Amino acid sequence: MIRNRILAVIFTLTLLPLAFAVPMPAIAQQQQYQPSIGQAGKDVIWVPTPEELIQALYDLAKVSPSDYVIDLGSGDGPWVIAAAKRGARALGVEFNPDMVDLARSKAKREGVSDKASFVNGDIFEADFSQATVITMYLLPDLNMKLRPKILEMKPGTRVLTNSFTMEDWEPDQSINVQGRSGYMWIVPAKVAGTWTWQTAPGPAELTLRQNFQKIEGSLKISGKDLPLKNAKLEGARISFAAGENQASTHEYAGTVNGNTISGTTRIGTGPEAKWTADRRATR
């Protein structure tokens, strides 16, 4: 009898590690980091952006597989994962390493780890110059801190934000989804200055003044100074018209590349012709 009891105890002790080993994956899953709304971060508290707003802003910006999206303050990764699902390369920059790990696990679970990546870093020290789309859900003062760096990006870069704007840099477009506001800016080319080119009647001179994407100015052609009409700048694309009447109105459209604008022009209902203007160097 005693021998049987001893064997029973030994058998029970042998099974104990197996009994504890069975639920361990479930326990590990329960212990996975989970953020809570309103928790403090380095610069802002964490509040997730609704999926509906993300998708609507990506539709507005026409995010496609040709884009490289960088989310500044990526949290648990919804902007990055949503961009990757559209076929775009996407990177999230997040200060909280636990958030980074959580975002990576979500990207893996969603099957987009090949396009969605995350780094632990400070958004104010990060190099996001190669992005074609920037996404942010930051407070206005943080947007303003990033604004000078954003304005130096390649013209045509789209900037998307949840809820907050950039003061006097007005958005190119805005939307409202279920009571939440979203905004899009398009980084404008730098066009202020004097541009010159040759026309059949003689030299032409375009003077442009610029306030972000808003432009105004005048065109001097055939000895006349004409105010610009319908002047528009969207990224690197520029268009304007000038003339005293419809028949004599000069229309221009082109693409800005540094100190050169190349495109097409026409007078009234006449045929289109090629047009190239160069910016005069300032002294």
Secondary structure by P-SEA (a helix, b strand, c coil): caaaaaaaaaaaaaaaaaaaaaaaaaaaaaacccccccccccccccccccaaaaaaaaaaacccccbbbbbccccccaaaaaaaaaccbbbbbbccaaaaaaaaaaaaaacccccbbbbbccccccccccccbbbbbccaaaaaaaaaaaaaccccbbbbbccccccccccccccccccbbbbbbcccccccbbbbbbccccbbbbbbbbcccccccccccccbbbbbccccccccccccccccccccbbbbbbcccccbbbbcccccccbbbbbbbbbcccc
